[in-house]
Amino acid sequence: MNKATWRLVAHGRVQGVGYRAACADAADDLGLGGWVRNRADGTVEVMAHGTVRQLEALQAWMETGPPAAQVTFVEVGRGDGEFAGFELRPTV
């Protein structure tokens, strides 16, 4: 099974609404490795490693997020690294 690493960045009202923690839970439920963190510019950045099917499912989740979020769009690009488990990282 081929695996890939994607960098995803959620834009909109995605901080202060539980997005980061819910995203970590969604990624963990999907069996992805990687991390999620808030960025100083108000976005949420994710580095996720798994199959394309898993990554597409995470992207779909991120486009909606938790109930209080208002996602305007999600940037998707190639990422680096392989990860075991999914973790919350501090804001950068």
N, C-alpha and C positions, 0 to 999 in steps of 0.2 A: 504494500500500500504506500503510495507516494505521499509525502508530507511536505508542507510548506510553512513558511512564517510570514504573516501579514502584519503590517502596522496600520491600525485604524484610528482615526481621530474623529470624535463626535463633536459637532458644533451645535450651538443653540443654548437653551436653558438646561444645562447638564451638570451643573455643580450646585450643591446645597439641596439636592432633591433625591439623594440616595442612589444616584446613577452608578457611581463607582463600585459600591458594594454589591448592588444588584447585578452589575456587569460581571464582576468576579464570580458571583454565584452561577450566572448563566454559563460562563465559560467553563467553570468547574463541572457543571451538570453535563456539558457537551463533551467533556473529556479532554479539553484543550490545556496546554501548558502555556505559561507566559505571565504577564503582569498588566496591571491597569493603574493609572495615576492621573490626578488632576494636574493641569498645567496653569501657570500664572495668567495665561491669556483667556482663561474661562472655558477652555475645551477639556475633554477627557481623552487621554491617549492610551491605546492598548497595543501590546505586542503579543501576538497569539501564534501558537505553533500546533498544527494538527493537519488532518486531511482537508482537502478543498471543501468537501461537503460540510465538515464541522465548521470551518472558517466562514463559509457562506451562511450557515445557520446563525453564527454569532453576529455577522454583519446585519442580517435581517432583524435580530433582536435589538441591536444597537440603533437601528433606524427608528425604533419606537421608544425603547427604554422603559423605565418604570413609569407608573401613572403620572407623577408630578413633572416629569421631564417634557420638554418641548424641543425635540431634535429637528434642526433645520436641514442638516446633511451629515453624512459620514464619509470622510476621505478614506480611501483604501489604497495601500501601496505595499511594495515588497518590504519585508522586515528581515532582521538578522537574528540568528541564534536558535537554539533548541532548548526547550524548557521542560522540567518535570514539575507538575503542579502549577497552580495559578495563585498569584499573590497580589496583595494591595501594596502599592508603593506610595511614598510621600509625594506631595506636590513639588513640581519643579518650575 
